[in-house]
Amino acid sequence: MSTSFEHLQHLTVANEGGVTTVSLDRPEVRNAFGPRLIEELGSVFTELSSDDATRVVVLRGEGKSFSAGADINWMRDSVGYSRQDNVEDATRLALMLEAIKRCDKPVVCRVHGHAIGGGLGLIAAADYVVADDATVFAFSEVKLGIIPAVISPFVQRKIGLGHARALFITGERFDAVRAERIGLVHVIAPSDELDAQVERVVGELLTAAPGAISVVKHLTSEIGLRDPREVMLHTAETIASKRTDPEGQEGLTAFLEKRRPTWMDAAHAPAWLAGATK
C-alpha cells in the first residue's frame, strides 16, 4: 500500500488480506462532496488500479450516511464560478468517476443512510452495490434548479434511459427496494446483515482470477459502445487471448486437476472445489 494514503484529509484507506477499504470520512457533513474529496477519490482509485496488494476495493461511508451529495460550502462557492470555472469543476468530478469505473480492481459499494446526488454517481461507477434496506436515494438536483449532468452517463448505463429520465426529472426520493429493482443496487440487506453481505461478495471476488476480472470489466464497458458488427470479433479475440495467457492456462488446468489455482486461498475456495484434495 502506498504511503501517500497516509496524508489524505477526507478519506481513510486500509488494506487487509488483499481487500482495500476506502472510506469517505466526512461524517460531520454526511460525506458530502467537495473539491478535496473529489481529488482524493480520483487519486486513490488511480493508484489502487495498479496496486499489487489490492485484489478488491470496498467503498463505504463513515457515520450515518454513504454520501449526501454536494457540500453546501462547495455549492455556495460555485454560485460565483464563471462558466469556464464550472466546466473545469465538472470535468474533475467526471474524471474521478471514470477512475472508479475504470479501476482494474473490482469495486464493491457498501451503502447506508442516504445516497443523494453525486453520491449516486459513485454507486453507478462501482461494479457491485450492497445497500442497507433502509437507505434513501434521490437524484435531487432538479429541486435546486440544476441537473445531474456529470453523473448521467454512468447512471444511464447502469439503470437505462427510462428509469434515469423518470428519476432525474422528478428528483423524488426512492427506497432500496426500487433501487434494487431498477439495477442501481444489486443486493439489499437489513442493517445487521449489511457487512456480512459485503463480506460474502468480497469472498466471491477473491475466488476469481484478478486478471480475468480486469479484462471482463473493460469488455463489458466496451461492447455497448461498439458497432454490433465488431462485437463478435472483439469478444472472440478477447476470450482467445484470455484462454492462452498464463492466468487462463492456470485456471483451466487447476479446474481439470481439481485443485486450487494459484490466486485462491483455502478460505475463499468456490463450491466446485468441494472435496478437492490438492
N, C-alpha and C positions, 0 to 999 in steps of 0.2 A: 504493500500500500504506500502511496505517495505521502511524503512528509508535508507536502503543500496543503493537504487537507487539514492540518492542524491549525491553520490560520483563517479558517472560514468564520464568518460572522453570523450568517443566517442559516447555516446547515451544520449538521453533525454527520460524520461518516465513520462507520465501524465495520470491520470485517471479521467474520468468524466462520471457519470451515468452508471457505470459498464463497460465502454469502455476504455481500456488502450491503449494509443498510444505510440508505441516505434519508435523513430525517429533516423535514422542514422545521426549523427551530425558531419560530417567532410566535410562540403561543399567546403572547400578550395581544397580538393583533390577528389571531386565528390564522396564522401563517399566510397572511396576505402578501401579494406580490409587490415588489419594488425593484428598482434598478439593480441593487446589490444582490438580491436573491436570484434574480434572473441571470445575472453574470455568473454567480457561483454555481447555479444549476448547470448552465451550459458548459462551464469549465470542468466540473466534476464528471459529468457524463461523457464528455470528450475523452477525458483521461481514463475513465473506467473501461471504455470500449477496448482499450489495448492493455488493460491491467491483467497480468498473468495470475494474480492472486484472487481474481474475481471470476466466479462461474455464473452467479445470479445476482441481480440487483433488486433490492426491495425498497420502494419509495413510499414513505409514510409521513404523517404529520404529527408533531408533538402537541400535547394539550387537547382541547375539546373538539377541534376540527381538523380535517385534512387541509383545506385551504378555502378561505373566504373570498378569493379573487383579488382585486386590486387594492393596494394600501391607500387609505384615504389621503395620506400626505402626498403620495405619488399622483393621485388624481388631482389634488389641489395644485400641484406644481404644473401638471400638464395643461391646465387651463391657459397658462401663459406661453406655452410652446408655440413656435412658428410651425408652419406646415412641414418644413424640412426637418425640424426637431421631432415632430410626430412621426414622420417616415422612418427616421433613424431609430427612434424609440421602439416602434412597432417591429422593425426589422430585427432588433436584438431579441425580442420575445420570440419571433418566428425561428430564428437560428437556435435558440435554446430548445424549443420544442422539437426541432429537427434533430438536434444532438441526442435527445432521448429516444426518438423514433428510430434513428439510425445506429444506436448503440449496438455493438456486436454481441453484447450480453443480453439475455432475456430480462425484461424489466417487469416486475410484479408490483402493482399499486395496492397498498392497504389503505382503504378509505373509510372514514368515520365522520360523524358530526355533520359538517357542511362541506359541500363541494360546489363552489359558486364561480361563475365566470371563467377567468383564466385557470382556476383550479381544475376545471373540466378539460382544459387543454392538456394538462399533464396526464389525466386519465386517458384521454383519446390517443396520446402519443405512446402510452405504455402497451405492453404485449398482453398482460393478463391482469384483470382487476377483481379484487376481492373486497366487498363492501359490507359494512355493518348494515343490518336491515333497517336501522332507524336513521340512516343518512338522508339528508335533504339536499337535493340537487336543483340547480337553476342556471340557465343562460340568461342572466338578469340584465344584460347590457341595455336592451331597449327601454327599460324602465328609467334609465339615466340619459336617454337621448343619444346613445351611441350604439354600436353593433359589435357582435363577436367576430370581427373580420379575420384577425390573425389566426385564431383557433379554428375557424370554419373549415379549412381543408382537412385538418386532422379529424375533426368531429364528423364531417360528412362521410369521409372514407370509412369511419367506424360504424355509423348508425344509418347511413343512407340519406338521400335528399329529402324524402318525405318527413321523416322524424325530425331531422335537423331544422328544416324550414318551420315546422309547426312550433318547435320549442324556441327557436330564435325569435319568431315574430311575437310570441305571447310573453316571453320572459317568465313564464309560470314556473312555480316550484313543482317538483315531482319527486316521488319516493323511489326507494331502492327496487321495489318490485317492477316499476315501469322501466327503470334504468337497466335492469337485467333483461326485461322483455325486448327492448329495442337494441340490445347488444352493446350498450355502453359499459355495462358491468357483466362479468362472467359468472360470479358466484356471490350470493348474499348469505349472511350468517348472523345469528344473534351476537351481541357484544361479547358474551363469554366464550364464544366459539370462533371468533374472528381470527385470532392468532393461530389457532390450530388449523384453520383452513388455509391460511397463508403458508404455514409450515408444510402442509400437505402438497400444495402446488410447488413449493420450492423443492420438496423431496422428489417430485416427479421430474422436475427440470434437471436435478442433479444426476438422474439416471440417463439423461440424454447426452449424446456426444456434443461437446461445445462447438466444434467446427460446423456440424450439421445444423445446429440451432442458428448460427450466424448466417449460413447460406440460405436457409429457408426463410429467415426474417426478411432478407433482401429480395428473395424471389417473390414472396407474396406481395411485397410493395411494388415490384416492377411489373408483374404480369397484368395488373389492372391498367397500367399506363401504356402498354404496348399495343400495337396493331394486332388484332386477333390472329392474323396470318403469320405473325412472327412468333406467337406464343408457343406453338407446338415445337418448333425447332429449338427455341430457347430453353424450354423445360427439358427436352431430350438431352441437350448438351449439358445442362446443369446436373442432371442425375448421373450422366455418364462420367462427368468429372468427379462427382462425389463418390461413386462406386469404386473408382480406381485410385482415389487418393489414400494415403496411409490410414487415416481415421476410418474411412469407409471400409477398407480392407480388414482392419482390426475388428470393427463391429460385426461384419458379416461372418468372419472366421470365428469370433467368440461365440456368436449365436449357434453356429453349426457344431462347435465343440462343447456347447453347454457350459460355458464359463463366463466370468465377468470380464467385460472389456476393460482396458487399462484406465479409462476415465471414471470408472464406477467403483464405489466402495461398498462394503457389505451392508452398511446402514441404509443405503438407498437402492438396494437391488430391486429390479422390477419383478412383476409376477412371473414372467416367463422363465426366471432363473430359479424358481422354487424347486428344491431338490437337487440343484447343481452341487457337485462335489468338488469342483476345482476352484 
